[in-house]
Amino acid sequence: MKRRALRRALTSYALLLPSLVGVGCFLLLPIVVVAWLSVYSWNLLGPMHFVGLQNWRSVLTDPVFGHALLVTLVLAVIVVPAQTLLGFAVAAPLARRRGGTALRVIYALPWMCAPVAVGVVWQWLFAPTGGAINAVLGHRTEWLADPVLALPSVAVVSIWSNFGYVALFFVAGLRAIPQEILDAGALDGASGWRRTRWLLLPMLRPTMFFVLATGIITAFQTFDTVYALTRGGPGNRTDVVAMRIFSEAFVAARPGRAAAMAMTMFAVMLVITLVQHRYFRNRTAYEY
């Protein structure tokens, strides 16, 4: 029995080995390297100098980085709820349709496209002269150059790119709910908003946790869209943390400070994800 258990354990670990190597090389090792780089001063060319926590103190007291973190939080607050609500609104009728593969593919196409390509297309749509949006509205608006409109415009592009991806998970979650539960709710008079509020949403809590957690992580990692649309402008109004990390590492040639910023963003995302997990942990049923 012991030999059989040992053989099964070794077989299991052998099957897991490719995934463990991938996680170690492409997830854990980069985190360790960035944490190590954050305590060094380096200009990408000369020798590296150990500076301890100097980069961390510089970053945590830097108002520019604080502003970038605030901009990223605002972007996440706009994007995540909007794409979640829109994804659920799209998924509800799709889940009731037979087939619907073509519609699901159409909704997911923006998410599958390269973010830079999407940004270039939307830059043309937002163009003050000759742009499709201004042509439809009939007046000139500086969507990407206006300090008030720039961040909401970037948020619109992010929502448009991601809500189809969110909808796919809600479709899977809705179709996994047993029909018997829906029929019992209908017999009890649950319809419309009551059906959604007291039946569908509680049963979708595992999906909701995944969608919200990945949505916040994606919002914090937004770079390509901002780079293609605004380059962080105007007046740093769209200077998100990922954009600030890029500028520090490759424009200012201070990868040590950039690494400290990256680790700070990682810590913020980790705290938010743990809070979400704690909230959903005791409110989620993984088996129906």
Residue, then its C-alpha position, 0 to 999 in steps of 0.5 A: m500500500k505504501r509503495r502504491a501511494l508513493r508511486r501515485a504521488l510521484t506520478s502526480y508530481a511528474l504530471l504537474l512538473p511542466s506546469l510547476v516549471g512554467v509557474g516557477c520560470f514565468l511567475l515566481l522567478p520574475i517576482v523574485v528578480v524584480a524584488w531583488l532589483s528594487v534594492y539596487s541602483w542601475n542605469l541599464l549600462g554601468p555597474m549595479h550599486f546596492v542602495g537598500l530601501q532607498n528606492w522604496r523610500s523614494v517611490l513611496t514619498d514620490p507625489v508623481f507615483g502617488h498620482a499615478l496610483l490614484v489615476t489607476l485606482v480611478l480607472a479601475v473604479i470606472v472600468v471594473p463595475a461597468q464591464t461587469l454589469l455590461g458583461f452580465a447584461v450581455a450574458a443573460p440573453l446569450a445563456r438562454r439561446r440555443g447555440g449562440t456561438a457566433l455571437r459569443v465570438i463577436y463579443a469576445l473579438p475585441w478582447m482577442c485583438a492586440p491592445v495596441a491595434v485597438g488603441v490605434v483604431w480608437q485613436w482614429l475614432f476619437a480624432p477631433t478632426g475627421g474622427a467617426i465619433n465627432a462626425v456622428l455627434g456633429h461637433r468637435t470634441e478633444w476626447l484625448a486632449d481634454p484633461v477631463l475627458a481623457l481618462p473616461s475615454v481610455a476607460v471606454v476603450s478598456i470596457w469595450s475591449n473586456f466586457g465580451y471576455v467577462a460575458l463568456f464567464f457569466v454565460a458559463g456560470l448561468r448555464a451551470i445553474p441547474q434548471e430545477i433551481l430556476d423552475a423552483g424559483a419561478l414557482d415561488g414567484a421569482s421573476g425579473w429583478r427578484r429572480t436576478r437578485w435572489l437567485l442568479l447573483p447568489m449562484l454566480r458568486p464564484t464567477m463574480f469573484f473570478v471576474l472582479a479579481t481578474g478585472i481589477i488585476t487587468a485594470f492595474q496592468t493597463f499599459d498598451t491602451v494608454y500608450a497607444l491613445t494618450r502616452g499618459g497625457p494630457g498633463n499626466r491625467t492618464d499616467v497610470v502606474a504601468m505607464r509610470i513604471f515604463s517611463e522610469a525603467f526605459v525613459a529615465a533609465r532607473p530600473g531600480r525605482a521602476a522595480a520598487m513601483a512594480m512591487t508596490m503595485f503588486a502589494v496593492m493588488l494582492v491586498i485587494t484580491l485577498v479582501q475580495h477572497r475573504y468577502f466571497r469565501n463565506r458567501t460562495a457555494y461551489e456546488y449546487 
